[in-house]
Amino acid sequence: MDARTEISLRFTPQEQAGLTALAAGLRAVVESDLTEEDAVVAAMEFALTRLIDDFEVPDPTARDQVQQARDELRAHWIRGNASLM
């Protein structure tokens, strides 16, 4: 079963242009038809990984939350090659 939650986001024109460019770049790298939604998820996975690998999150509860969210995201990855890793 594919459970999803719909979230509405508002972007400035500059943020929208960045998201469109990110999706275009990912499509070129992975040679697959990825959407802006895929790009957002890839960016989120990358940000969580950066928090784990490159930064010391001082609060142990927050650190555990970041690790668990990243692991869950990867364990249930439904967006194929849309990864920035």
N, C-alpha and C positions, 0 to 999 in steps of 0.2 A: 504494500500500500504506500502510495506517495502522498505523504502529508505535507502540506504547504500552508504558510501563513502569508497573506497578502499585506504588503506594507507600501504605503504611498510616500514617496520622497519628493521634495522640492529642491531643484538645483538652480543655481544661478546660470546664466548663459555660459560663463567661463567653466563652471563645474560640468555642465552638460557637454561642452566641447571636449573637456578632459576625459570624460567617461566614453564618449564616442571614439576618441583617439585610442583609449586603452582597449576597447573592444576591437577596433581595427588592427591594432598591433598584435593582440592575442590571436586574432584570426590569421594573420600573416605568419606568426610563429608556429602555431599548431596546425595550420592548414585545415581548419575546420570552421564551420559556420557557427560562430559564437555570437551571442547577443550581449547587449549592455548588462542584462541581468547576470550572465555568466561572468562578465568582467568585474562586477561588484563583488561576487562571491570569491573570485580569484584574488581580488585585492584584499578582501577580509581575511582570507586564509594566509596570505602573505604577511599582513599586518600582525596577525596572531603569532605567526612563526617568528617574525622579527622581535616581538615582545619576549618570546621564550629564549631565542638564541642570542640576541644582541643587547638586551637590556636587563637590568636587575630590577624586577618588579618587587619593591620592598615589602609589600603586604602579602603574607603567605596565602591568605584567602583569595585575593585577587589573582595571584600567580597560579594557584590551583585552578581557578575558574578559567583563566586564559588557556592553560594546558588542556583542560578537559574539553573546552569548546573546540579548540583546534583538532584534537584527536577525534572527537565526534564528527566534526565536519569532514575530515579525511576518511573516517570509517564508513560514512554514508555518502560518499562523493557521487553525485549524480550528474555532474557537469563535465564528465569526460576529461579532456586534456586542458581544461581552463585553469591552469595553474601557473603561477609565476616562479615556481621553484625550479 
